[in-house]
């Protein structure tokens, strides 16, 4: 069983949360070390939302990362080959991503995931970023 974990979803590059995690997941999967239960979500969920922000295809971005691009290079590629984002758009995105699951349309899914993971009594887990960090042992 592979068990390497990517960085926290809260980690940022140029004010953009989650992008470093997406890059890390691609690299770990390519190396065959990404924790097995994370394979099913590659290119979906937050990976997909991040690609949609820039209007780039996940597989195209993943190919750039697998070819050796740093996080900064991958972000530059996404901006150049998709839709570059202005600082206020990145600020909106940061707010959106960091609060997913907190009193929004994803709250029922977060409650379900907490239940499945045996974390339903953890009141400190209020967002998906919290859940991921708890599930991966960071909080």
C-alpha positions as CSV (number, residue, x, y, z in Angstrom):
1,X,0.0,0.0,0.0
2,X,1.3,3.4,-0.9
3,X,1.1,5.9,1.9
4,X,2.7,9.2,0.9
5,X,0.6,12.3,1.6
6,X,0.6,15.6,-0.3
7,X,0.9,18.9,1.6
8,X,-2.1,20.5,3.3
9,X,-4.8,22.0,1.1
10,X,-4.2,25.3,2.9
11,X,-0.7,25.6,1.6
12,X,-0.5,28.5,-0.9
13,X,1.5,29.7,-3.9
14,X,1.1,33.4,-4.8
15,X,-1.9,33.6,-2.5
16,X,-3.6,30.6,-4.2
17,X,-4.5,27.8,-1.8
18,X,-4.7,24.1,-2.9
19,X,-2.5,24.5,-6.0
20,X,0.6,23.1,-4.3
21,X,-1.4,20.1,-3.1
22,X,-2.7,19.4,-6.6
23,X,0.9,19.5,-7.8
24,X,2.1,17.2,-5.0
25,X,-0.6,14.7,-5.7
26,X,0.3,14.5,-9.4
27,X,4.0,13.9,-8.5
28,X,3.3,11.4,-5.8
29,X,0.9,9.4,-8.0
30,X,3.5,9.4,-10.8
31,X,6.1,8.1,-8.4
32,X,3.6,5.4,-7.2
33,X,3.7,6.6,-3.6
34,X,0.5,8.6,-3.3
35,X,-1.7,7.2,-0.5
36,X,-4.1,4.7,-2.2
37,X,-7.4,6.3,-1.0
38,X,-6.5,9.6,-2.8
39,X,-6.2,8.0,-6.2
40,X,-10.0,8.1,-6.9
41,X,-10.1,11.9,-6.5
42,X,-7.3,12.7,-8.9
43,X,-8.6,15.3,-11.4
44,X,-12.0,15.6,-9.6
45,X,-13.3,17.7,-6.7
46,X,-10.8,20.4,-5.7
47,X,-8.4,19.3,-8.4
48,X,-11.1,20.0,-11.0
49,X,-12.2,23.2,-9.4
50,X,-8.6,24.5,-9.4
51,X,-8.3,23.7,-13.1
52,X,-11.6,25.3,-13.8
53,X,-10.4,28.5,-12.2
54,X,-7.8,28.7,-14.8
55,X,-9.8,27.1,-17.6
56,X,-7.2,24.4,-18.2
57,X,-7.6,20.6,-18.6
58,X,-6.5,18.6,-15.6
59,X,-4.6,16.0,-17.7
60,X,-2.8,18.8,-19.6
61,X,-1.7,20.4,-16.3
62,X,-0.7,17.1,-14.8
63,X,1.4,16.3,-17.9
64,X,3.3,19.6,-17.3
65,X,3.8,18.7,-13.7
66,X,5.0,15.2,-14.5
67,X,7.4,16.6,-17.0
68,X,9.2,18.3,-14.1
69,X,7.6,21.7,-13.6
70,X,7.9,23.3,-10.2
71,X,4.7,24.5,-8.6
72,X,5.6,28.0,-9.8
73,X,6.2,26.8,-13.3
74,X,2.9,24.8,-13.3
75,X,1.0,27.9,-12.1
76,X,2.7,30.0,-14.8
77,X,1.7,27.4,-17.4
78,X,-1.9,27.4,-16.2
79,X,-2.0,31.2,-16.4
80,X,-0.4,31.3,-19.8
81,X,-2.5,28.5,-21.3
82,X,-5.8,29.2,-19.6
83,X,-7.3,32.3,-18.1
84,X,-4.9,34.4,-16.0
85,X,-6.6,35.6,-12.8
86,X,-6.4,39.0,-11.2
87,X,-5.5,39.5,-7.5
88,X,-9.1,40.1,-6.5
89,X,-10.2,36.8,-8.3
90,X,-7.5,34.9,-6.4
91,X,-8.8,36.5,-3.1
92,X,-12.3,35.3,-3.9
93,X,-11.0,31.9,-4.8
94,X,-9.0,31.7,-1.5
95,X,-12.1,32.5,0.5
96,X,-14.2,30.0,-1.5
97,X,-11.8,27.1,-1.1
98,X,-11.0,27.7,2.5
99,X,-14.6,27.8,3.5
100,X,-16.0,24.9,1.5
101,X,-18.2,22.8,3.7
102,X,-19.0,25.5,6.2
103,X,-22.7,26.2,6.1
104,X,-22.8,25.9,2.3
105,X,-24.1,23.4,-0.3
106,X,-21.2,21.0,0.6
107,X,-22.0,20.9,4.4
108,X,-24.0,17.6,4.1
109,X,-21.1,16.0,2.2
110,X,-18.7,17.2,4.8
111,X,-20.8,15.7,7.6
112,X,-21.0,12.4,5.6
113,X,-17.2,12.3,5.2
114,X,-16.7,13.0,8.9
115,X,-19.0,10.2,9.8
116,X,-17.3,7.8,7.4
117,X,-13.9,8.7,8.8
118,X,-15.1,8.4,12.5
119,X,-14.5,12.1,13.0
120,X,-18.1,13.1,13.6
121,X,-17.4,14.3,17.2
122,X,-14.6,16.7,16.0
123,X,-16.3,20.1,16.2
124,X,-13.0,21.7,15.1
125,X,-13.5,20.2,11.6
126,X,-15.8,22.8,10.0
127,X,-14.5,22.9,6.4
128,X,-13.1,20.4,3.9
129,X,-9.6,21.9,4.4
130,X,-10.0,21.0,8.1
131,X,-11.3,17.6,7.3
132,X,-8.4,16.8,4.9
133,X,-5.9,18.0,7.5
134,X,-7.5,15.9,10.2
135,X,-7.8,12.9,8.0
136,X,-4.2,13.1,7.1
137,X,-3.0,13.6,10.7
138,X,-2.0,17.3,10.6
139,X,-4.7,18.4,13.1
